[in-house]
Amino acid sequence: MLQGSSGKSSNVHQNSLDDSSTQTGPYFDISNSKNVTTILGKTTYLNCRVKNLGNKT
């Protein structure tokens, strides 16, 4: 869950399947997932890896 300055929460979507062999298209590699804390109004970089890109970049 993400909580904004209004105090309301919003859902965060994650891969629902842990078995990467069932993925047919690109998907986020969640093996290195971690929580990120930032300051409101500041730039934050979110590192992620996408698997099964095929010929897409």
C-alpha positions as CSV (number, residue, x, y, z in Angstrom):
1,M,0.0,0.0,0.0
2,L,1.1,3.5,-0.7
3,Q,0.1,6.3,1.5
4,G,0.0,9.8,0.2
5,S,-0.1,13.2,1.9
6,S,-3.9,13.0,2.2
7,G,-3.6,9.9,4.4
8,K,-5.6,7.8,1.9
9,S,-4.1,4.5,0.8
10,S,-3.9,3.2,-2.8
11,N,-3.3,-0.3,-4.0
12,V,0.0,-1.3,-5.5
13,H,0.0,-3.9,-8.2
14,Q,2.5,-6.7,-8.0
15,N,3.0,-9.9,-10.0
16,S,0.5,-12.4,-8.8
17,L,2.6,-15.4,-10.2
18,D,5.9,-16.3,-8.6
19,D,6.6,-19.0,-11.3
20,S,8.3,-17.1,-14.1
21,S,7.9,-20.1,-16.5
22,T,4.2,-19.3,-16.8
23,Q,4.7,-15.7,-18.0
24,T,4.1,-15.2,-21.7
25,G,5.1,-11.6,-22.0
26,P,7.3,-9.1,-20.3
27,Y,7.0,-9.0,-16.5
28,F,8.7,-7.4,-13.5
29,D,11.4,-9.5,-11.7
30,I,10.3,-9.2,-8.1
31,S,13.3,-11.2,-6.7
32,N,15.0,-7.9,-5.8
33,S,12.0,-6.0,-4.6
34,K,12.3,-3.7,-1.6
35,N,10.5,-0.8,0.0
36,V,11.5,2.7,-0.9
37,T,11.0,5.7,1.3
38,T,11.2,9.2,0.0
39,I,10.4,12.8,0.9
40,L,7.2,14.4,-0.6
41,G,8.2,16.7,-3.5
42,K,11.6,15.1,-4.0
43,T,12.7,13.0,-7.0
44,T,12.9,9.3,-6.3
45,Y,14.3,6.6,-8.6
46,L,12.8,3.2,-8.7
47,N,15.1,0.5,-9.9
48,C,13.4,-2.5,-11.6
49,R,14.2,-5.3,-13.9
50,V,11.9,-6.5,-16.6
51,K,12.2,-10.1,-17.7
52,N,11.2,-11.8,-21.0
53,L,11.5,-8.6,-23.1
54,G,12.1,-10.5,-26.3
55,N,13.1,-8.1,-29.0
56,K,11.7,-5.1,-27.1
57,T,13.9,-2.6,-25.3
